[in-house]
Amino acid sequence: MSRDTILETVIDIALNAGCLIETGEIEVDDSRLLVQRIQQWATEFVAKKPQTEDYIGDVDRFAYKVLKSTYPRSPKAFD
């Protein structure tokens, strides 16, 4: 497991997180904890990832799953 592969995966997961935050699909209260989790998830993904030709698709699906399950959007109060 190379450091560069983990760093690339960290960036990919972070991009997914930013997109989901921007579109309101997830809510993050503690950005430092999010960064720590992204580092852990990247290491986990690289260690377990099967060898496929769709790396970006694989990491995107993984990121979506862990981000949505860890940071569910809270219901908004009615105006």
Secondary structure, 3 states (H helix, E strand, C coil): CCHHHHHHHHHHHHHHHHHHHHCCCCCCCCHHHHHHHHHHHHHHHHHHCCCCCCHHHHHHHHHHHHHHHHCCCCCCCCC
